[in-house]
Amino acid sequence: MLTLRGVSRVFGERRALRSVDLEVAAGERVALLGPNGSGKSTLLRIACGRDRPTAGTVEFHGAPMTEDDPRVRARVAVVGDALSCYPDLTVRQHLELVAVAHAVPDPAGRIDRLLRDHRLSDHADTLPSGLSSGQLQQMLLAAALLRPRDLLVLDEPEQRLDPSARRRLAELLRAEGETGTAVLFATHDHALARAAAHRVLVLADGSPIADGPPHEVTTHEATAETGG
């Protein structure tokens, strides 16, 4: 479903990514591990069409990946950061906007279920400024899960979540794969990677240093962080 070949990204004199190859099949869940500055977020932005590589190719369903492609807008869901929120819309209004934009069937019922699942029912009429950081993250997750998707891209989705919410997140990502959605996510949480991913790609200084089952490769990330 998603294919990156020889992807590099240069910002001025800084090389953020160095010839990365990656394939994510339908139903597959791939975690990106690596220290801050290793290139994880850059790779995610390129993988969902929000940035373009300096070199290499990115394809989604066999066609070039660009954010302007209506097919990409319709079938790629992204969980990024709170900057994607509207300060004057409540939690429910954010979800209603997503439902309208993507012609979600039975929007009221699905929104109510997502509010319950993400423990937001009591905050449905709250503006983003009135939410805790964890509740804000749950709203972003709910918005992504409301819309249709073939590919789900998440940048450190465990941020600001408490331990029980992280366990639910792992269950959610596994469920996504079981429905055929391809999942690509960056994380610093080894436990989440082991619980939710089929594969782990470890990055260091923009280059892949390990790629394989989570239990086999998570030690590479720890080594990269400590410089060992």
N, C-alpha and C positions, 0 to 999 in steps of 0.2 A: 504493500500500500504506500509506504514512504521509503524513498531511496535517495541516499546522499552518496555522491561519488567524488572523491578528491576535493572535498570542500575545505577551502581556506578563507580566512577573513583577516584583513589587515586594516588597522586604524592608524593612519600616519606611519610612524616607524614601528608601531607595536603589532606583532602578529598574534592575533587572538586565537586563531585556529590554524592547524597545520595538516592539510591533506587528510581529512577525516572521511572514512567510509562507514556507512550505517544503513542497515535495512530494518524496517519494522513491518511485520506482516499483520494482516487482519487478526485481531484477537491476541496479539502479542503485547507484552508489557515490558518495556525497557527502561531501566533506571540509569541516570547519569550521576556518577560520583566524581568527586575531585575537590581540592581546596578552593577557596575563594580566588578568583582570577584564573582558574584553569580553563575557562572557555565554555562552561556549561550553559550559561544564560545566552551567550552568543549563538551557540549551536541550536538552542531551542527557538530563538527568534528566526533563525534561518530555516529551521525545520517547519515552522508554521507560516512562512512567507512574509514575516514582518521585517526581515532584513534580507539582503542578497549577498551571496558569497563573492569574494574577490576573485576566486577561481573555483572550478568544480561545478557540479550540477545537482539540482534537487528536483525530484519528481514525486507527484502525488497521483496515485492511480495511473501512472505511466505518462503523465503530462507535466510540463514545467510548473513548479510551485511558485505562485505569486499571490500576494494578498489581494490584488485587484480582480482575480479570477472569481466570478460568481460561484463556481463550484467549490472553491476553497472557502469562501465566506459562508457557504451553506453547510459544509460538512466537516470543518475543522473548528473545534472548540478549544479555547485557551483560558487557563487560569493564570493570570499574571499578578498584578499588584493592585492596591487600593486606588491608584490613579485612574483606573477604569471605571470608578464609581461616579455617579452624579450626586453632588452634595444635597440637592433639593428634592431627591426622590427617596421615598421610604423603601424598606426591604421588599415589601410586596410589590411596590410600583416598579422596582428594578426587575423583578421576575416577570411582571406583566409586560413590561417593555420587551424583554427577550421573547416571551411567548408570542406577542404580536409580530415581531420582526421575523420570526421563523415559523409562523402559522402552526403553532403547537396545538394539537387536538386536546380537547378537554382541559384547557389551561387552568381553570380554577381548581379542579381536583388535583392536578399534578402539582400545582404550586402549594396547595395545602399539605400534600404529602412531603414535599421537599422541605417545607418549613418545619414539619414535625421531625423528619429524619435528621435535620441539621440543628435541631433544638433552637429554632428561631420563631416558633409560633407566638411566644410572648413579646417578640420584638418586631412583628410584621409591620407595624406602623411607625417604626423608629427610623430616623434619618441616620446615614452613615456616621455622622459626628457623635451620635448617642450610643454607638456600639463599641464593645470592647474589641481589641485587635483580633481575638479569636473568633468573635461573632462576625466580624467583617470578613475574615477568611472563609467562614462557613457560607456567608452570602455569595461570595465569588464562586465557591464550589457549586452551590445550588444553581446559580445562573448557568454555569457550564453544563450541568447535568440536565437542565430543563430542555435544552435545545437539541435538535437532531445532530448526529456526529458520526463520522467514521474514524476520526483521529482526535484524541484528547491529549493536549500538551499542557503540562503543569510545571511551573518553576517554583521549587521548594514549597509544595502545598502543605507540608507539615508545619510551616512557620506559624507561630502564635497559637498552635493547638495544644491542648493539654493531653496527657498520656492516653486517656480513654478516647478522645477524639482522634488521636493518631491511629489507634487500633481500628476504629470505625473507618478511617480513611483507607487503611490497607484492605479492609473488606470491600469497600466501595471500588477500589481500583481492580481488585480481582473480579468483581462482578462485571465491571466494564469489559474486561477481556473475554469473559464468558459469553457476552452478547455479540462478540465479533468486533468491538471497537479496538483499534490500535491505541496503545497508551505509551507516551514518552514523557518521563518526568525527571527533573533534577532534584537531588536531595543531598543533605548532609547526614541523614538519619540511616545508619546501616541497618537497623532493625526494620525500618520501613522497606528498604530495598530488598531485604531477605524475605519479608512477608508478602510483598506485593509484586515483585518483578520476576519474569522468566529469565531475563538476562540483565547484566550490569556492564556498562561501558565506563571505564575509568579514564579520566582526562588529567593530564598534568602539563602545564605550560602550553595548552592548546593542542596537545598530541595525545592520541589514544595510547595507553600503556597496558591495558588489560580489557578483555571482552569475553564474558562467559557467564556461567551460572553464578548467582549471588554468593553462595557459600564458598566458591572457589576464588573469587576475585576481590572481595571486599577488603582483604588485607593489603592489596596494592594501594588503595585509597588512603589507608591509615599511614602507610609508609611514605606516600607522596606528601601528606600533610606535615609529617614530622621531619621530612628531609632525609629519612633513613634509607 
